[in-house]
Amino acid sequence: MPMEHAEIISLVVASATGTAGSAIAARLHRDGYRVFATTPDASNTDRLTQLGYAPAVRG
């Protein structure tokens, strides 16, 4: 029996590219990918979370 698998895309958004990163995340989301946002800048993480993307869990 074949196993189902999920493709995971890691998107790192720096402060200077927050807008471009948000656009990429939005496109991936529209294409059916589950997008987890993690950034070095808390304000970008908050912005992506407001757009509906789940923040990544850091371990």
C-alpha positions as a printed Julia matrix, in Angstrom:
59×3 Matrix{Float64}:
  0.0    0.0    0.0
  1.57   3.34  -1.0
  2.15   5.82   1.79
  0.85   9.34   1.46
  3.39  12.06   1.98
  3.34  15.79   2.46
  5.67  18.21   0.79
  7.18  20.66   3.22
  8.4   24.04   2.06
 10.42  26.17   4.42
 10.03  29.87   3.77
 12.37  32.22   5.59
 11.39  35.85   5.32
 13.9   38.52   6.27
 12.79  42.04   7.19
 13.9   43.47   3.86
 11.95  40.9    1.86
  8.82  40.62   3.96
  6.51  41.77   1.16
  8.03  39.42  -1.41
  8.0   36.57   1.09
  4.34  37.21   1.87
  3.52  37.12  -1.84
  5.36  33.81  -2.25
  3.58  32.38   0.79
  0.2   33.52  -0.54
  0.85  31.85  -3.91
  1.92  28.57  -2.29
 -1.18  28.72  -0.06
 -3.45  29.24  -3.1
 -1.74  26.28  -4.8
 -2.74  24.06  -1.9
  0.46  23.97   0.14
  0.29  24.33   3.9
  2.55  27.27   4.67
  4.38  27.66   7.97
  6.02  31.03   8.47
  9.16  31.56  10.48
 11.22  34.72  10.3
 14.13  36.32  12.12
 11.92  39.37  12.65
  8.96  38.94  15.01
  6.91  41.61  13.2
  7.06  39.62   9.95
  6.01  36.46  11.77
  3.09  38.36  13.28
  2.11  39.73   9.85
  2.16  36.3    8.22
  0.19  34.87  11.15
 -2.43  37.6   10.63
 -2.65  36.52   6.98
 -3.56  33.02   8.17
 -0.24  31.2    8.0
  0.66  29.08  11.01
  3.87  30.08  12.78
  6.47  27.33  12.76
  7.4   25.66  16.01
 11.03  26.2   16.81
 12.8   23.41  18.6
